Amino acid sequence: MKYRFDAIILGILSLSLLTVGWACSSGENAGETMPITTTSEKAKGLYIKGRELAENVRAQESIEYFEQALELDPNFAMAHLRLSFTAPSTRQFFEHFNAAKALVDKVSDGERMWILGVEAAVNGDPALQQSHYEQLVAAYPKDKRAHNLLGNQLFGQQKYEEALAAYEKSRAIDPDYAPNYNQIGYCYQFLGNFEAAEKALKRYLELIPDDPNPYDSYAELLIKMGKFEESLANYRKAVELNSRFLPSYYGIAANLYLTGRHKEARKELYQQYLRALNNAQRRGILLATAITYIDQEDYQQALRELNDRFQIAEADEDVPTMSNDLALMAGILITTHEADSALILYNRSMELIESSDLTEEVKKVSRVGHLSNLALAAWAKGDLETARARLIEYHEAISESNVGQMQNYHAVAGLIALQAEEYQRAIDHLQQTNHHRNAISSYYLGEAYVGLSETEKGKEYIARAAHFNSVNDLNYALIRARATRRLEELQSAGT
């Protein structure tokens, strides 16, 4: 499992911190690495234990250490920040993040840069976040975690070559710092260099052979390579080491449904649902279950699973998560050509955000994203004039430096151009998407080439979509069956 980078917590993992005034020493060379600010030596020790677990993607296990640290030092800003990363809901993320932000004037410059970097990500400004972390690295060039943090942020922006450079600097400081090898492996995987990815992940395994995540990460690479049984064996090894390591159960399910064993996949997931420790895990399992139905094109059952997710968030009064769930269900309805129903859910999703107590900055980010959703709904309805108008508004509102937003713009623009039979224009846009990581973009790029009569090139992209082999991937599930049928059709036509 790689570290997760989403719209809220883009690249905010793995950093030790600066000292100020009464801070405890980190135990490393003063002035070279970043000590941890706290009034309690015992709280610092608990924090370090939690940090080690979190860095090795054992977030659930890390929570109790951060919580105990806060009991000893309620103003421990970094314990709040770490808990925000492991929060089981968006609402709880903001509770802990806001607590950390409230302490920003009472902590060191290094801690302040980290917190401000997270705030920049929350406000949809990855360029500002990157700037904060570059300042942090410049101030503490010998801190392995600082370089790893910057690498994670660059990874989240899909700047893989730059991320690799940051990880290599961290590795030069400490060749045995395991988290570097995990992320290096994923960088190479996304760059298509499976040999280098395998080498990095095998080193990761050597460094922490008793942890589940190295087996999980290596299994994910193997599934990408189409080595399903070998992948399944590594996922089984991960859960043998830690029976509650949920990401590996998602991997097990993916291996099963990608090889036609959907019922077995759901049985595995249901067993974990019964063992779930909290609502976040239950919601994750429901999404994974929905993906197995989507892969079979049983969209109604998938929507029922997603509605169950929504109800959990509703019971928790977690408005941001409820909003996300509605938008997710709207995306399924786009696939089933129910554009009017999708539009209703998109609008309801935005209404929840507007009525929430989220900051105006966060609401602004949501409003911008809503313009893209409106364009997508109009495209699905065949109303290209409205789709173009909303997309122009979206383009005017986003930043050229925000990689995710720009890729999203090009994805929707490519769909509009393709439907208008403007094939070269569609290709120009879709080539600027994350089609290497998004099976849907790869599929439509292939269709654009077919439309331009470059059929062999089109088949290449459609084949890539059909055999994307990614884990717990909603986009892949939405397009896999369609891409497979289209590929067979093109091949049988002899074109």
Secondary structure, 3 states (H helix, E strand, C coil): CCCCCCCCCCCCCCCCCCCCCCCECCCCCECCECCECCCCHHHHHHHHHHHHHHHCCCHHHHHHHHHHHHHHCCCCHHHHHHHHHHCCCHHHHHHHHHHHHHCHHHCCHHHHHHHHHHHHHHCCCHHHHHHHHHHHHHHCCCCHHHHHHHHHHHHHCCCHHHHHHHHHHHHHHCCCCHHHHHHHHHHHHHCCCHHHHHHHHHHHHHHCCCCCHHHHHHHHHHHHCCCHHHHHHHHHHHHHHCCCCHHHHHHHHHHHHHCCCHHHHHHHHHHHHHHCCCHHHHHHHHHHHHHHHHHCCCHHHHHHHHHHHHHHHHHCCCHHHHHHHHHHHHHHHHHCCCHHHHHHHHHHHHHHHHCCCCCHHHHHHHHHHHHHHHHHHHHHHCCHHHHHHHHHHHHHHCCCCCHHHHHHHHHHHHHHHHHCCCHHHHHHHHCCCCCCCCHHHHHHHHHHHHHCCCHHHHHHHHHHHHCCCCCCCHHHHHHHHHHHHHHHHHHHCCC
